Amino acid sequence: IARFVSYAKELVSIGCDSLAIKDMAGLLTPFAAYELVKALKAEINVSLSLHTHSTAGFAFGAHLKAVEAGVDVLDLANSALSEGTSHPCTQSMVATLKDTQWDSKLDIVPMEEAADILRKNRRKYKKFESQYNQIDTRVLVSQIPGGMISNMANQLKEQNAFDRIDEVMREIPNVRADFGYVPLVTPSSQIVGTQAVLNVLMGERYKTITTETRNVIRGLYGRTPAPLNQALVEKVLNEGEEMLSVRPADLLKPELQKAKEESKAFAKSPQDVLSYAIFGSIAETFLQERNSNTLSPEPLESFEERCDDKLPKEFEIVVNGEHYAIKVEGSGEKTDEVRPFFIRVDGELKEVFVESIDKSLEGKIQKEQKAGALPQVTAPGHAKSPMPGTLTKIKVKVGDKVNQGDTLAIVEAMKMENEVLSPIDGVVKEIYAAQGMQIGSDVAIMLLG
C-alpha cells in the first residue's frame, strides 16, 4: 500500500487531476480495498475511482468497503451485462446505498428499461460469449484477467487446439517476464496472451512474433516495469536499431487529413472518418455496404425462437466413419439464396451456409464460393497467416523480390496485428487473397517462387 500511495503522490505532483485503482483481474479483496482507499485519500486530494471485476466473486464487497473508505467513483455495469468477468451490478449498488450518507439519488426505473434493451441485444452475440465469463476463483492462483482468458480460448478454438489451453496458461508468466512484467490489461494483456498462444502452437518460443510484440520490445508502449529479456530484444531489433528512449507519443505524426482523403468516397460524417482511421479496411467495407443499403441486420431471435421446437439442436453425424458432435448455436439472416448457421463441431464454433434448393441459384452460389476460395498450403512458397483473422494490408505486389522473413501482409485477429512472413527467398508469383478478406491459418495468401 505504501508503494501505491507513493506512486499516486508522484502522479498528482506531475499534474494528474484524477486517479483510478485499476484491478483488471478482480483480485482486490474487500478489506484490502478499504485499507488502500483510506491510505490514498489521506495523502491525495483528487478524485479517486475504483475499477474492478467480479471474476473472483468479491468485487461487490470491495466496492462497498471502498465507499466506506471514501472512494469518489465506482465503475459498475447494468444488470444485463454485470458480474462474472464484468463489473458488479449498478442497480444493486444504487439500492444498497439508498437512504445512506452515500445515496447516489439515481433512479433505478430507467436503468431497468435499459436492461431490457440490453438483454434483447445481448442475445445477438450469444454465439461469441466465452465459457470463462462467470465467477472463476482460479484467477486467485493464475492472476490472469477473465477477458484475457476469453481471448485465448477463442484463439485456441479457431486453431482447433483448445485442449492446449493449460500449456498456454503456463506459458503466459514466461512471456510476461520476457516483456518486463507489463500489466495484464488491454492492450498489453492481449499482446502477452496472443504471443503465448503462438509460442505453444508453433512448438518453438518466438518462432512467430506479432507486430505488437515487436512494438513492446522496441519501446513503443513506453517503459516496462522491469527489464526486458535481452535475447528477445536482440531477436526483435534490426541490426543497428536501438530501443526508444523518448516518449513514444512524441513520434506520432498527424493522420487525420490522410484518413479524410482516403475515405472521402465513402465517409459521410466525421464519425465515419474516425471509424476509417481506427479500423481501416474493416470500416471501409462496412461504410460501403451501409451507403449501398446492402447491410443485413443480424437477427435478435435465438435459434430456438426462429426454428420449430421439434427440430433437434444437438445431434451426432458420421462422416467417413468419423463421429462428430454437433450443436446448433444460432442462425443468421435468411436470404433467398442462403442462410448462415452457427454450429459447434466437437466444441469448435463454425459458420456454415445452407443453400436454397432452388436449382436456378446453384450455379451462382457455386461461382461465388469458387471466387472466394483460397488454395490450401501445399508448396514451400505458399505464404500463410499465423492465425485466422482479417487480411488488413498486403505489402507486396506480383514481381516483388523478397527475402525469407520479410513482411508480406498484415492479418488482424483478436485486436492484434500479425505479420505474414515470407517462407523463402524469392519473387512474388501470385497473390490469391484481397484486403478485407476473412482468412484461415491453413490457406495460402500468396505464392512465392
Stockholm file with secondary structure:
# STOCKHOLM 1.0

chainA/1-449         IARFVSYAKELVSIGCDSLAIKDMAGLLTPFAAYELVKALKAEINVSLSLHTHSTAGFAFGAHLKAVEAGVDVLDLANSALSEGTSHPCTQSMVATLKDTQWDSKLDIVPMEEAADILRKNRRKYKKFESQYNQIDTRVLVSQIPGGMISNMANQLKEQNAFDRIDEVMREIPNVRADFGYVPLVTPSSQIVGTQAVLNVLMGERYKTITTETRNVIRGLYGRTPAPLNQALVEKVLNEGEEMLSVRPADLLKPELQKAKEESKAFAKSPQDVLSYAIFGSIAETFLQERNSNTLSPEPLESFEERCDDKLPKEFEIVVNGEHYAIKVEGSGEKTDEVRPFFIRVDGELKEVFVESIDKSLEGKIQKEQKAGALPQVTAPGHAKSPMPGTLTKIKVKVGDKVNQGDTLAIVEAMKMENEVLSPIDGVVKEIYAAQGMQIGSDVAIMLLG
#=GR chainA/1-449 SS CHHHHHHHHHHHHTTCSEEEEEETTCCCCHHHHHHHHHHHHHHCCSEEEEEECSTTSCHHHHHHHHHHHTCCEECCBCGGGCSTTSCCBHHHHHHHHTTSTTCCCCCHHHHHHHHHHHHHHHGGGGGGCCTTSSCCTTHHHHCCCHHHHHHHHHHHHHTTCGGGHHHHHHHHHHHHHHTTSCCSSTTHHHHHHHHHHHHHHTSSTTSSCCHHHHHHHHTTTCCCSSCCCHHHHHHHSCTTCCCCCSCGGGGCCCCHHHHHHHHTTTCCSHHHHHHHHHHTHHHHHHHHHHHTTCCCCCCSSCHHHHSCTTSCSEEEEEETTEEEEEEEEEECCCCSSEEEEEEEETTEEEEEEEECSCGGGHHHHHHHHHHHCCCBSCSTTEECCSSSEEEEEECCCTTCEECTTCEEEEEEETTEEEEEECSSSEEEEEECCCTTCEECSSBCSEEEC
#=GC SS_cons         CHHHHHHHHHHHHTTCSEEEEEETTCCCCHHHHHHHHHHHHHHCCSEEEEEECSTTSCHHHHHHHHHHHTCCEECCBCGGGCSTTSCCBHHHHHHHHTTSTTCCCCCHHHHHHHHHHHHHHHGGGGGGCCTTSSCCTTHHHHCCCHHHHHHHHHHHHHTTCGGGHHHHHHHHHHHHHHTTSCCSSTTHHHHHHHHHHHHHHTSSTTSSCCHHHHHHHHTTTCCCSSCCCHHHHHHHSCTTCCCCCSCGGGGCCCCHHHHHHHHTTTCCSHHHHHHHHHHTHHHHHHHHHHHTTCCCCCCSSCHHHHSCTTSCSEEEEEETTEEEEEEEEEECCCCSSEEEEEEEETTEEEEEEEECSCGGGHHHHHHHHHHHCCCBSCSTTEECCSSSEEEEEECCCTTCEECTTCEEEEEEETTEEEEEECSSSEEEEEECCCTTCEECSSBCSEEEC
//
